[in-house]
């Protein structure tokens, strides 16, 4: 998504600050989208909450589930509405120059959102859910972004396909405790904003700022105790949005430091997914069946729900700093060393959390 703003000869384009020597950009590009998305989500969430109750999109309590009262779903629909409305409002109110996203990106987002809505209404099995995730990933990689090496190397394209599906599942897995995804997303999306502003990465700032604002607005209703859940529609959409930002950032330059920066930014959802898969495999439990054995549940057991949110916010902020720092590295040693430190830190963290006994029940 190209963004242009001209003032006194200076130019801001695609989130990159190309300012003439005697002129400066007057404001951070498209910053206005964040508050617009925030207040739009704030307004839409009660509406979708009431609609969810009226139409039966409600997650009912169960002895195997963490929440104790029936809670509406469809929070993801409110976020989707905020993401769509904020750029239009920015055009109308602030005369912001925001170009339309690629059709493939929109198509994949609709697939991800629709897949989640169907699953929220009538839970899908692993196979149909995986097929829908693959379809969304194909839309994003083939028509929604333009990373040249993925078009010329089938092996890289296949790896990207697996990575996008894994990220969709990672965010879906993380949506298991009040406020977790709403806390993680603004920090991580802010990291991609920093990549654009500091290093000139080709990130869609309208989408990134929109995620910061919309998820923050939704968090006011989703913080413990949650009055509405994202639902699979929301977690799939947000996982897809993070994948879109990650691939967009690699459009300008697909290098090992840049790839390492993206991995660092997404380190926490990657860690939680790996932890759950390895832990359930070791305990001979089904990987695809939901349970209260995630890193988030164990953190909540140690520090309470608000303490868990604080720990995860801090980790995501540290990941964002590491990602922004890695982007400009030119020597392999610093790149490998930083990733090694992150991996070792999360491995030790995982060992500690594995000693916190989870509840043995599962949710479907």
N, C-alpha and C positions, 0 to 999 in steps of 0.2 A: 504494500500500500504506500504509494508515494505521497509525501506531504511537503508542501511548499509554503513558505512564508517569507515575504520580501519586505524589508524595511530599511531605508537608508542605504541601499546597495547590498545589504547582507542577505544571506540566503540560508534557510534551513530546509534540508531535503532528506526524506526517508529517515528522519530522526537523527541525521548527521549534521553537525554544525559546521557549515562552510561559510565563515563570516569574512568579509573583506577586511583588510587591515585596519581601516578607519571606521568600521561599523561593527555593530554587534547585534545579535538576535535579541529582540526585546523580551522574549519569554521562552520558557521551556516548551518545545513543540507539543501541541495537543494536550497539554496539561489540563485544560478545561474539561476534557472528556471524563476524567476521574471523578470530580464532584458531580457532574451530570449523571454518570452511571450510578454513583452512590445514592443520590436522591431518587433516581428512577427505581432502583431496586428497593429502596425504602418504601416507596409508594406502591410498587407492584406486589411485593411479598404478601401483605395482608389480603390482597385480592386473590392471589393464587391459593393462599391458605384457605380462604372461604370456599373457593371453587373446588379445591381438593376434598374438603369435607362433604360438599354437596354431591360430588360425583363418585365418592368411594375410594379416592386415592389416599388411603390412610394406612399407616403401618400400625397394626394392633399389637398390644403388649402380649408377651409370651414368656413363660418361665425361662426360655432359652435366650431371651433378648435382654438388652441392657435397659431399655426404657420401660417405665412402669405405667404409661398411659398412652392411649391412642394418639398418634401424632400425624398430622397431614404431611403428605409428600408434595411434589411439584415445586419445591424451591428452585430447582434448576430452570423451570419455565420462567420464573421471575428474573433470574440472572440472564437468561437468553433474551428476554424482552429488554432488559437494561442495556445489554451489549449491542442490540440492534438500534435502540432509540437514542443512546448517548451521542453517537456520531451525527445523527440527523439533527438532534438538538444543537450540537456544536456548530453545524452548518447554519442553522436558522438563527441562533442567538449570537454566536461569536464570529460568524462568517468564516469559520475554519475551513481550510481546504482539505477535504478528506475524500480520497477516491474510493470507489467501490472495491470490495475484496474480490479476489478471483472466484469465478463460478465454482470451481472444484472445491475450494475451501468452504464455501457456503453449502455445497451439496453434501460434503462429508460431515459438516456440523449438523445438518438436518438429519442425516442418517444416524449419527451418534445420539442426538436428542430423541429421535423417534424410537430407536432401539431401546433406550432407557425407559421411555414412556410405556412401551409395550411390556417390558419386564416389570415395571412398577405395578401395572394393572394385573398381569398374569405372568408370574415368574417363568422365564424361559430356561430351557436346559442349556448345558455348556455348549453343545454343537451349534444351535441357531444363534446364540449370543456371539460365539466366535466368528461365525460367518458375517454377522452384522458389523462387528469390529473390523474385520478384514476389508469389508466394503468401504467403510469410512476411511480406513488407512489408505486404500488404493486411491480414493478420490483426492485425499490430501497430497499424496506423493506424486501422482501422475498429473493432476490438473490444478491442485491448490497451491503448490509451491514449485520452485524452479531451482533445485540443487543439481547443477550440471553433472557431477560425477554419478549421481543416482540414475540419470538417464542413459549414461554410456556404459555403466557397469552393472550387469544383472545381479551379481553377488551383493554389491552394495545396496542395490534397490531392495533385494530380499531381506537384507539385514535391517534396513530402515523400516520395512513393513513389519517385521517382528518387533522392532523397538517401539513403533507407534502403538501396536496392539498391546504390548507389555505396559506402556505408559497408561493407556486407557484402563487396563486392569489394576494398575498400581493405585491410581486415584480412586477407582471404584472400591478397592480394598481399604483404602484409608478412610473412606466415608463410613466410619463405624462408631464414631463417638462425637458427641455434640461439639460443634465448632471447629473440628480438626481441619477440614478442607477449607473452610472459610478463613482460617488463620494462615494456613500454608500458602494459599493461592496469591493473596496480595503481596506477600514478601517475595515469592518466587517470580511473579510477573514483574515486580519492581526491579528484580535483578536483570531481567531482559530489557527493561527500560534503560537501566544503567549501561548495559552493553551498547545500546543504540546511542545514548548521549555521550558516553565517555570514549567509545572506540569506533562509533560509526557503523555498528552492525546493522544489517538490513532487516530490522525488526519492525513489524506492523505496530506502530505506537498507538494507533486508535484501539486496536485489540488489547494491547498490553495495559494501557491506561484504563480501558474499560473493565478489564479483569480486576485491576486494583480497586476501582471504585465499586463495581457491582458486588464483588465478594465481600468487601467491607460493609456495604449496606445490608447485605443478606445476613452477615454475621451477627448483627444486632438482634435478629430473631432466632438465630441458630445456636447462639452461645448457650452454655449450660444454665438452666435446663432448656433444651430446644423447644420452641413452639412450632417449628416446621423443619422438615428434613429436605435435603437436596433431592433425595431419591436417585435411582439409577440414571434417570434422565440428566440430572445435574452433574453427577460424578462422571458420566461418560462425556458430556459436553465439555467439562472443565479439563478432563484428561486430554481430549482432542485439542482444545485450545492451547494447552501447554506444548503438545506435540507440534502444533502449527508454529508457535513462537520459536521453538527449537530449530525446526527445519528452515524457517525464514532467516534466522540468524546465520545459517550456514550457506545461504544463497550466494553471498558476495565472495566468500572464501572458505573452501572446505579443507581446513588444515587440522593437523593433530592438536595444536594448542586450542583452536576454536572448538573442536569436538570435545576436548577435555573440559573446556569451560562450560559447555552445555551439560555434560555429565555431572559436573560439580553442582551446577544450579539445581539439577533434578535429583540430587543425591538422596534426599530423605524418602521420597516415594519409591525410588529404586531400592533403598535399604529395607524398607518395610516389606515390599514385595518379596525380596530375596529371603528375608528373615522368615516370613510366613511359609513360603514354599519349602525351605530347608527344614524348618522346625516340624511342619506337618509330615514331610517325607520321612524324617528321622523317627517320628512317633507313629508312623504308618497310619496317618489320618488322611482322608480325602482332601486334596489341595483345593478343589473347586467349591467345596461346601463351606459357607461362611461360618465363622466362629468368633469367640471373644478371646482370641489368643494373639492378637496383633501387638505390635510394639506400643500402640496407643493405649490399649487396654492395660498393659503392664505398667506403663507410665502413670496412668490414672490410679492404678492400685498403689503405686509408690507415693505419688504426690497429690492425688485428687484430680478432678477434671480440669480445674483452672491451672494447676501446676503443670499438668500434661501439656496444655495449650502453651504455657510459657516456655517450657523446654523445647517444644517443636518450633515455636516462633524463633527462638534463639538459634537453634540448629539451622533453620532455613536461612536466617540472616547471615550466619557464618558461611553457609554454602554460597550465597549470593556474592559475598565479598571474595571468596576463593575463585568463583567463576569469572568475575570481572578482572581479577588479578591475572588469572591464567590466560585470558584472551590475548594479552599483549606479549606473552613470553615467546622468545625465539629459540632459547636453548632447551634441548630435550630433557636435560637433567632436572631443571626446575619444574617442568610439566609432569614428568614421571614422579618426581619426589613429592609434589603437592598431592597428586592423585593417590600415591602410596600412603601418605599421612592420613588423608581422608578415609581411605579404605581400612587402614589399621584402626583408626579411631572408631569407625562404625562397627568393625569386627569386635573390638573390645566392649563397645556399648551393647552389641547384640549378645555377647556372652553374659554380661551383667543382667540384661533383661530376661535371658532364658532361665535364669535362676528364680525369677518371679513367677510363681505358679499361676497359670491362667485358669479361668473357669473351664471345666471339661466339656460343657455343652456347646452345641453348634446351632447356628441359625441358617435356614435355607433361603 
